[in-house]
Amino acid sequence: MSTTDTDTKQAEAASEKKPEGQLISTREGIYRLLKRLQNKHTPLKLNFDAVADKYTSMVVSVNYKEGYFLLDEVTPRWGDDLMAKAIPFSFESYHDGCKISASEVQASGRAIKDDAPIYKVAFPKNLHFLQRRQFYRAPIRMSLEIKVLLGVKEPPEKRDEYDNLIPQDPTWEYEGQLRDLSAQGCQVDVEGDLQETLEKNTQFDTCHIIFPNGEVIDLSIIVRHVGYDEKKKVSSLGCQFTNMDPQKDQKISFVVNELQRDNARNASGNAGNTAPSELFEPAEPEKDSKNKKTKDKEKKEAEKEEGVSGLLDVKTGHQLAVKAVRTLVTQLRNKEPLDIKLAWQAADQLLAALERDRQELILYTRVRTTGQYLFEHSVSVAVLLADQTQFNTANPKSRDQNYLRNIIFAGLCHDLGKGLIPERIIGKTSDLTEQEAKVMHKHSLLTREILSRQPGTPDLALQIATQNCERLDGSGHPERLKGLSMTPAGKLAAVIDVFDAMTNGRSYRAGLPHALAFKRILGMSNQLDQGMAQELIKNQGIFPIGSLVGFANGDLGFVKRQTDNKTPDIVRLAFNKNTGRPLALQDIQVGSSSSWKKVVGPEDPAKYKLNNDLLLHDI
């Protein structure tokens, strides 16, 4: 072999071994990823040079200006010697499906805090960031057969003896079984070795996913990967969905949720006690085609009457509402036509979810995701507006479904104008300058202008678009209205907007504990309607869903569900402040034992580096 050939082979081998993902080398990028690990309390796995053992720590602070972060004590504790001696190490961590790792890192200082060591570590030269999938992939149990058909072949023409064309059933290029599914793609198993015959990035404009009950989802896909299992003699196709519209998005999200539920149902051993999804149950044979047509017609009419939201569970309804707001804001930023029907569909979904399980929906609105503040805040305001309206029995519209739908729509859209405010102002972490504040205050008028151009926008949405920022004493914006000029819905929106903004953090600061937020709102008597503020506290409870509470034994937990009297009922334990240690996640009922006889008071999650996203973890 010539030198040139050898060099070529070595270059190819090096290319093949090049890690996937991104190398983040800017200080801002490294800070952002480390801050994400800190905010989510994500453990780091440490590997010291020339030491076989693995160690664990967590990021407790990140300093952007000086370019360092602080690591908590290392476990096992004998790793302290390695850190103290500044032995170089590498680390990796897994966060929301992403792998974040670095090498050639070492401690540059050691201190004691709360009787435990912490270590100062300079920012690494770069962080390796790998994200293979953006969404959870729901696996499919082997006993569940979901057929996938790819690529229609035109059937050959066939004529009868009288030269009439006889329509033929379509034939397919590939037929396989669905093995997993996510919002972005799927894996399909097809018999035989397709590595040579099916090229990567082949696009199929027609892909049918057929469920046991006969329902079909029709999609377009691109095959991104082809693998082959010689033992099973099956090719695995990694496929990505293309040209997805909102309706198909909803269908796929619904199926992913049903698959998750199906897996949990079968893994629990109680499959016989819970009903399976209708999707995965074979359809009963029809007695005759006329009967089938009648049933199909009845089903379509029922679905039309019920609406898309009736097909979604609470979690999926909330997720799609957040996605709808994000899509609308993105369309504004990109100067694209506004697809306002997405907000109406989301309003239907949230109204159905509120009726199905009010507490579960509120729980999802209280758990926030970094970088999603604007969208999740809008959904939370929408849900709280409808929730508070339902409790106001003095309001004749408190049970009016059309009014509740309109007020949810208004909440979803109340901040759309921020999509036209420059990112440098929206995302600024320090105080706005006077000029920047003037620009920011325009978002309310921009929202009203945007909504006024949309056909069918209710007056309620136009009122809330601006009045959520007004104050009773005329100190608000954009029009400095005083209390007498504000509508009841506008006053309620102002209270709810302030409460939600206070209690939910940004990337640069933590939210206030709910009890402190209530106290501050009650101190704003010149600006916010105190009757409505008191009703908010009464209906949400002094220990609202999602808030952190403490017990006499030092256990801390997040409120998951409330009693009819709005007191904590189910609490997810997470930490004990007496020991300073995390607890194994456990859902307990308040009063079920002497250890958790009653809640003794509210607690601040930031003090213990806790995040209420623990409420969504499986235990």
C-alpha positions in Angstrom: 0.0 0.0 0.0 1.4 3.4 -1.0 1.9 6.3 1.5 -0.9 8.2 -0.1 -3.3 5.3 0.3 -2.3 4.9 4.0 -2.8 8.6 4.6 -6.2 8.4 2.9 -7.2 5.4 5.1 -6.1 7.2 8.3 -8.0 10.3 7.3 -11.1 8.3 6.6 -10.8 6.4 10.0 -10.3 9.7 11.8 -13.3 11.1 10.1 -15.4 8.1 11.1 -14.4 8.5 14.7 -15.1 12.2 14.8 -17.7 12.6 17.6 -21.2 13.7 16.7 -22.7 16.9 18.1 -21.2 20.3 18.7 -18.2 21.7 20.4 -19.2 24.7 22.3 -16.2 27.0 22.8 -17.6 30.5 23.5 -17.8 31.6 27.1 -21.5 32.5 26.6 -22.3 29.0 25.3 -20.4 27.2 28.0 -22.0 29.4 30.7 -25.5 28.6 29.3 -25.0 24.8 29.3 -23.4 24.8 32.8 -26.2 27.0 34.1 -28.7 24.6 32.6 -27.1 21.8 34.6 -27.2 23.9 37.7 -30.8 24.9 37.4 -32.0 21.4 36.8 -29.8 19.9 39.6 -28.4 17.4 37.0 -25.6 15.2 38.4 -22.2 15.1 36.7 -20.2 11.8 36.4 -16.5 12.5 37.0 -13.6 10.4 35.7 -10.2 11.3 37.0 -7.1 10.6 34.9 -5.5 7.3 35.8 -8.2 6.4 38.3 -10.7 3.7 37.4 -13.4 4.7 39.9 -16.3 6.9 38.9 -17.4 9.9 41.0 -20.4 12.2 41.1 -21.0 15.9 41.8 -23.3 18.7 40.9 -22.9 22.3 39.6 -23.9 24.7 42.4 -22.9 28.0 40.9 -21.7 29.5 37.5 -19.7 32.7 37.2 -19.9 34.1 33.7 -17.7 37.2 34.3 -14.7 35.3 35.8 -15.2 32.1 33.8 -15.5 29.5 36.5 -18.1 27.2 38.1 -18.4 25.6 41.6 -18.9 21.9 42.1 -20.6 20.4 45.1 -18.9 17.8 47.3 -17.8 14.7 45.4 -19.2 11.3 46.1 -17.8 8.9 47.1 -16.1 11.2 49.6 -12.6 9.9 48.9 -12.8 11.8 45.6 -12.2 14.9 47.7 -8.5 14.1 47.8 -8.3 13.9 44.0 -10.1 17.3 43.6 -8.0 18.9 46.3 -4.8 17.8 44.5 -6.1 19.3 41.3 -6.0 16.0 39.5 -7.3 16.5 35.9 -10.7 15.0 35.2 -13.4 14.7 32.6 -17.2 14.8 33.1 -20.4 14.0 31.4 -24.0 14.6 32.1 -27.3 13.8 30.5 -30.0 16.5 30.5 -33.3 16.3 28.6 -32.0 13.8 26.2 -28.7 15.7 25.6 -25.2 14.6 26.6 -23.0 17.4 27.9 -19.3 16.5 28.5 -15.8 18.0 28.8 -12.3 16.8 29.3 -9.0 18.3 30.7 -10.8 20.0 33.6 -9.3 20.5 37.0 -10.2 22.2 40.3 -8.4 25.5 41.0 -9.6 26.0 44.6 -11.4 24.4 47.5 -13.6 25.8 50.3 -16.1 24.6 52.9 -19.7 25.6 52.8 -22.4 24.2 55.1 -19.8 21.7 56.5 -19.1 20.3 53.0 -16.4 21.0 50.5 -17.0 22.9 47.3 -14.6 23.3 44.4 -13.8 26.1 42.0 -13.3 24.9 38.5 -12.3 27.1 35.5 -14.5 26.8 32.4 -13.2 24.1 30.1 -11.9 25.1 26.7 -15.0 23.6 25.2 -18.1 21.6 26.0 -19.2 18.7 23.8 -23.0 18.9 23.3 -24.8 16.0 21.7 -28.6 15.9 21.1 -29.7 12.9 19.2 -33.5 13.3 19.6 -35.4 16.3 20.6 -38.4 14.3 21.8 -39.0 11.2 23.9 -39.3 8.1 21.7 -42.1 5.8 22.9 -41.2 2.1 22.5 -43.7 -0.4 21.3 -44.1 -3.7 23.0 -43.4 -6.7 20.8 -46.9 -8.0 21.2 -48.4 -4.8 19.8 -48.5 -4.9 16.0 -48.7 -1.5 14.3 -48.3 -1.8 10.5 -46.3 0.7 8.4 -46.6 0.9 4.6 -44.1 3.0 2.7 -44.2 4.2 -0.9 -47.2 3.5 -3.1 -46.4 1.6 -6.3 -48.7 2.3 -9.2 -50.6 -1.0 -9.8 -50.6 -2.3 -13.4 -53.7 -1.6 -15.4 -56.1 -4.5 -15.8 -59.0 -4.6 -18.2 -61.9 -7.0 -18.4 -63.1 -8.6 -21.5 -65.3 -5.6 -22.4 -62.2 -3.3 -22.2 -63.3 -1.6 -19.0 -60.5 -0.5 -16.6 -60.7 -2.4 -13.3 -59.4 -0.4 -10.3 -56.6 -2.3 -8.5 -55.6 -2.1 -4.8 -52.3 -0.1 -4.3 -49.1 -2.1 -3.7 -46.3 -0.8 -1.5 -42.6 -0.7 -1.8 -42.0 -1.7 1.8 -44.1 -3.1 4.5 -43.0 -3.3 8.2 -43.8 -2.9 11.8 -43.5 0.3 13.9 -41.0 -0.2 16.7 -40.9 3.3 18.3 -42.5 6.7 17.8 -41.7 10.3 18.7 -43.1 13.7 17.7 -40.3 13.9 15.0 -40.0 10.4 13.6 -40.1 6.7 14.1 -38.3 3.4 13.7 -39.7 0.8 11.3 -38.6 -2.8 11.1 -38.8 -4.4 7.7 -37.9 -8.0 6.8 -34.7 -8.5 4.8 -31.4 -6.7 4.3 -32.1 -3.3 2.8 -28.7 -1.7 3.4 -27.8 -2.0 -0.3 -31.2 -1.4 -1.8 -32.6 1.5 0.3 -30.4 4.6 0.3 -30.2 6.9 3.2 -32.2 10.1 2.9 -34.7 8.4 0.6 -38.0 10.3 0.9 -41.4 8.6 0.8 -44.3 11.0 0.2 -46.7 8.4 1.4 -46.3 6.5 4.7 -49.3 4.9 6.3 -49.2 4.0 10.0 -52.1 1.5 10.6 -53.3 0.8 14.1 -55.0 -2.5 15.2 -58.4 -0.7 15.4 -58.1 0.3 11.7 -57.3 4.0 12.2 -54.6 5.3 9.8 -52.2 8.2 10.0 -50.9 9.3 6.6 -47.5 11.0 6.6 -44.4 11.9 4.6 -41.0 10.6 5.8 -37.3 10.6 5.1 -35.3 7.5 5.9 -32.2 8.8 7.8 -30.6 5.5 8.8 -30.7 1.9 7.7 -29.4 -0.9 10.0 -29.6 -4.7 9.7 -29.9 -7.3 12.4 -28.4 -10.5 10.9 -29.8 -12.7 13.7 -33.4 -11.5 13.2 -32.9 -10.9 9.5 -34.7 -7.5 9.9 -33.7 -4.0 8.7 -34.3 -1.1 11.1 -35.2 2.2 9.3 -34.7 5.4 11.3 -37.3 7.8 9.8 -37.9 11.5 10.2 -41.4 13.0 9.5 -41.6 15.9 7.0 -44.2 18.4 6.0 -46.0 18.1 9.3 -49.1 20.3 9.7 -50.7 21.1 13.2 -53.3 18.4 12.8 -50.8 15.7 12.1 -48.7 17.0 15.0 -51.6 16.6 17.3 -52.3 13.0 16.1 -48.7 11.9 16.6 -48.5 13.5 20.0 -51.7 11.8 21.0 -50.3 8.4 19.8 -47.0 8.9 21.6 -48.9 9.6 24.8 -51.1 6.5 24.3 -47.9 4.4 23.8 -46.4 5.8 27.0 -49.6 4.9 28.9 -49.6 1.5 27.3 -46.0 0.8 28.4 -46.8 2.0 31.9 -49.9 -0.1 32.0 -48.1 -3.3 31.0 -45.0 -2.7 33.1 -47.0 -2.2 36.3 -48.5 -5.7 36.2 -52.0 -4.2 36.5 -52.8 -4.3 32.8 -56.1 -6.1 33.5 -57.2 -3.3 35.8 -56.9 -0.4 33.4 -58.6 0.0 30.0 -56.2 -0.3 27.0 -56.2 2.4 24.4 -58.8 2.0 21.7 -56.1 2.5 19.1 -54.4 -0.8 20.1 -57.6 -2.9 20.3 -58.7 -4.8 17.1 -61.9 -3.4 15.7 -65.0 -5.6 16.1 -66.1 -7.1 12.8 -69.1 -5.3 11.3 -72.2 -7.3 10.5 -72.6 -5.6 7.2 -71.2 -2.6 5.2 -74.4 -0.6 5.9 -73.9 -0.9 9.6 -70.2 0.1 9.3 -71.1 3.2 7.3 -73.6 4.2 9.9 -71.1 3.7 12.7 -68.4 5.7 10.8 -70.9 8.5 10.3 -71.9 8.6 13.9 -68.2 8.5 15.0 -67.3 11.4 12.7 -70.3 13.5 13.9 -69.3 12.7 17.6 -65.7 13.7 16.9 -66.8 16.9 15.2 -69.0 17.8 18.1 -66.4 17.0 20.7 -63.6 18.7 18.8 -59.9 17.9 18.6 -59.4 18.7 22.3 -61.6 15.9 23.3 -59.1 13.4 21.9 -56.2 14.7 24.0 -55.3 14.1 27.6 -54.4 17.0 29.9 -50.6 16.8 29.5 -50.8 16.7 25.7 -53.4 19.5 25.7 -51.0 21.7 27.7 -48.0 20.8 25.5 -49.9 21.7 22.3 -51.1 25.0 23.7 -47.5 26.0 24.5 -46.5 24.9 21.0 -49.4 27.0 19.5 -48.2 30.2 21.3 -44.6 29.5 20.3 -45.7 29.0 16.7 -47.6 32.3 16.6 -44.8 34.3 18.2 -42.3 32.7 15.7 -44.6 33.7 12.8 -44.7 37.3 14.0 -40.9 37.4 14.4 -40.4 35.9 10.9 -43.1 38.3 9.4 -45.2 35.3 8.3 -49.0 35.2 8.1 -50.5 34.6 11.6 -52.3 31.3 11.9 -54.7 32.5 14.6 -56.8 29.3 14.4 -54.0 27.6 16.4 -54.9 29.8 19.4 -58.6 28.8 19.1 -57.7 25.1 18.8 -55.5 25.5 21.9 -58.3 27.3 23.8 -60.6 24.3 23.0 -58.0 21.9 24.3 -57.3 23.8 27.5 -61.0 24.2 28.2 -61.6 20.4 27.8 -58.5 19.7 30.0 -59.8 22.2 32.7 -63.1 20.3 32.8 -61.4 16.9 32.8 -58.9 17.5 35.6 -58.5 21.0 36.8 -55.7 20.2 39.3 -53.6 18.3 36.8 -53.7 21.1 34.3 -52.7 23.7 36.9 -49.8 21.4 37.8 -48.5 21.4 34.3 -48.8 25.3 34.1 -46.7 25.6 37.3 -43.7 23.5 36.0 -41.6 25.7 33.7 -38.9 25.0 31.1 -35.8 27.1 30.6 -36.2 29.3 27.5 -40.0 28.8 27.2 -41.0 31.6 29.6 -43.1 33.7 27.2 -45.0 30.7 25.8 -45.6 28.9 29.1 -46.5 32.2 30.9 -49.2 32.8 28.3 -50.7 29.4 28.7 -50.6 29.7 32.5 -52.4 33.1 32.4 -55.0 31.6 30.1 -55.7 28.7 32.4 -55.8 30.9 35.6 -58.2 33.4 33.9 -60.7 30.6 33.1 -60.1 28.9 36.5 -60.8 32.0 38.5 -63.8 32.9 36.3 -65.3 29.5 37.0 -65.1 30.1 40.8 -66.8 33.4 40.6 -70.4 32.3 40.9 -71.6 35.9 41.1 -70.5 36.3 37.5 -73.4 35.1 35.3 -70.8 34.0 32.7 -68.9 31.8 35.1 -70.2 28.6 33.5 -70.7 30.0 30.0 -68.6 27.8 27.8 -68.3 30.4 25.0 -67.1 33.0 27.5 -64.6 30.7 29.1 -63.3 29.8 25.6 -62.9 33.5 24.7 -61.1 34.3 28.0 -58.7 31.4 27.4 -58.0 32.6 23.9 -57.4 36.1 25.3 -54.9 34.8 27.8 -53.0 32.8 25.2 -52.7 35.9 23.0 -52.2 38.6 25.6 -48.4 38.8 25.0 -48.2 38.1 21.3 -46.9 41.7 20.7 -43.6 40.7 22.4 -42.9 38.8 19.2 -42.2 42.2 17.6 -40.0 43.5 20.3 -36.2 43.1 19.7 -34.7 40.0 21.3 -32.0 42.1 23.0 -34.8 43.8 25.0 -37.0 40.8 25.6 -34.1 38.7 26.9 -32.2 41.4 28.8 -31.2 40.2 32.3 -30.4 43.6 33.8 -32.7 46.6 34.2 -34.1 48.2 31.0 -33.0 51.7 30.1 -35.7 54.3 29.9 -35.7 54.0 26.1 -35.8 50.2 26.2 -38.7 50.4 28.7 -40.6 52.6 26.3 -40.1 50.0 23.5 -41.2 47.2 25.8 -44.3 49.0 26.9 -45.4 49.1 23.2 -46.0 45.3 23.2 -49.6 45.7 24.6 -50.6 48.1 21.8 -48.9 45.8 19.3 -50.9 42.9 20.7 -54.2 44.8 20.4 -53.3 45.8 16.9 -52.4 42.3 15.8 -55.6 40.8 17.3 -57.9 43.5 15.9 -56.8 42.4 12.4 -57.8 38.8 13.0 -61.4 37.9 12.1 -63.6 36.8 14.9 -61.4 38.2 17.7 -63.7 38.9 20.8 -63.6 42.3 22.5 -62.6 40.5 25.6 -59.2 39.6 24.0 -58.6 43.2 23.0 -59.4 44.5 26.5 -57.1 41.9 28.2 -54.3 42.6 25.7 -53.7 46.1 27.1 -55.4 46.1 30.5 -53.3 43.3 32.0 -50.5 45.9 32.1 -52.6 48.8 33.5 -52.8 49.6 37.2 -55.7 51.1 39.4 -53.7 54.2 40.2 -52.9 55.0 36.6 -49.2 54.0 36.9 -49.5 51.2 34.3 -49.2 51.2 30.6 -49.8 51.6 27.7 -52.7 54.1 28.2 -52.3 54.8 32.0 -55.9 53.8 32.6 -57.2 54.1 36.1 -59.5 51.6 37.9 -62.8 53.1 36.8 -61.7 52.7 33.2 -60.7 49.1 33.5 -63.1 46.2 32.9 -63.5 43.4 35.5 -61.7 41.0 33.1 -58.9 43.5 32.7 -58.4 43.8 36.5 -58.4 40.0 36.9 -55.8 39.7 34.1 -53.6 42.3 35.8 -53.6 40.3 39.1 -53.0 37.0 37.4 -50.3 38.3 35.2 -48.4 39.8 38.2 -48.8 36.6 40.2 -47.6 34.3 37.5 -44.6 36.6 36.6 -43.6 36.8 40.3 -43.7 33.0 41.0 -42.0 31.8 37.9 -38.3 32.3 37.3 -36.3 33.3 34.3 -32.9 31.9 33.2 -31.2 34.6 35.2 -33.3 34.5 38.5 -35.5 32.2 40.5 -39.2 32.8 41.0 -40.6 34.0 44.4 -42.2 31.4 46.7 -46.0 31.6 46.3 -46.6 32.8 49.9 -44.2 35.8 49.4 -45.9 36.6 46.0 -49.3 36.6 47.7 -47.9 38.9 50.4 -46.5 41.3 47.8 -49.7 41.4 45.8 -51.7 42.2 48.9 -49.3 45.1 49.4 -50.1 46.5 46.0 -53.6 47.8 47.0 -53.1 51.0 44.9 -52.3 49.1 41.8 -54.2 45.7 41.9 -57.8 44.9 42.7 -57.6 43.5 46.3 -60.9 41.7 46.1 -59.7 39.7 43.1 -56.3 39.2 44.7 -58.0 37.7 47.8 -60.2 35.5 45.5 -57.0 34.2 43.8 -55.5 33.2 47.1 -58.7 31.6 48.3 -59.2 29.6 45.1 -55.6 28.6 44.6 -54.9 27.9 48.3 -52.2 29.4 50.5 -50.1 26.4 49.5 -50.9 26.3 45.8 -50.3 23.3 43.5 -46.6 23.3 42.6 -45.4 25.1 45.7 -42.9 23.8 48.2 -44.0 23.0 51.7 -42.4 21.7 54.9 -43.3 19.2 57.6 -42.3 19.2 61.3 -39.8 16.4 60.7 -37.8 18.5 58.2 -39.2 16.8 55.1 -39.9 19.1 52.1 -42.1 18.4 49.2 -44.0 19.9 46.3 -47.8 20.1 46.4 -49.2 17.8 43.8 -52.9 17.8 44.6 -55.2 19.6 47.0 -58.3 18.8 49.0 -61.7 20.4 48.2 -60.8 23.0 50.9 -57.6 23.9 48.8 -55.2 22.5 51.4 -52.4 20.2 50.4 -53.5 16.6 49.9 -50.8 14.8 47.9 -47.2 16.0 48.3 -44.2 14.7 46.5 -41.3 14.5 49.0 -37.9 15.6 47.7 -35.6 16.8 50.4 -35.0 16.9 54.2 -33.7 20.3 55.4 -32.5 18.9 58.8 -30.1 16.5 57.1 -29.5 18.6 54.0 -29.9 15.6 51.8 -32.3 14.7 48.9 -35.0 12.1 49.6 -36.1 9.4 47.3 -39.1 10.8 45.5 -42.2 9.7 47.2 -45.9 10.8 47.0 -47.5 11.0 50.4 -50.9 12.0 51.6 -50.9 14.7 54.2 -52.2 13.3 57.5 -51.6 9.7 56.5 -49.0 9.3 59.3 -47.5 11.2 62.3 -44.4 12.1 60.1 -46.6 14.1 57.8 -49.5 15.0 60.0 -49.8 18.5 58.6 -48.0 21.1 56.6 -46.2 23.6 58.9 -45.4 26.2 56.3 -44.2 27.3 52.9 -40.5 26.9 51.8 -38.3 28.5 49.2 -37.2 26.0 46.5 -34.2 28.2 45.6 -32.8 27.9 49.1 -32.4 24.1 48.7 -31.7 24.2 44.9 -35.0 22.4 44.2 -37.1 22.6 41.1 -40.8 21.6 41.0 -40.1 19.7 37.7 -39.6 16.8 40.1 -43.4 16.6 40.0 -43.3 15.3 36.5 -40.7 12.6 37.2 -41.8 8.9 37.2 -41.3 7.2 40.5 
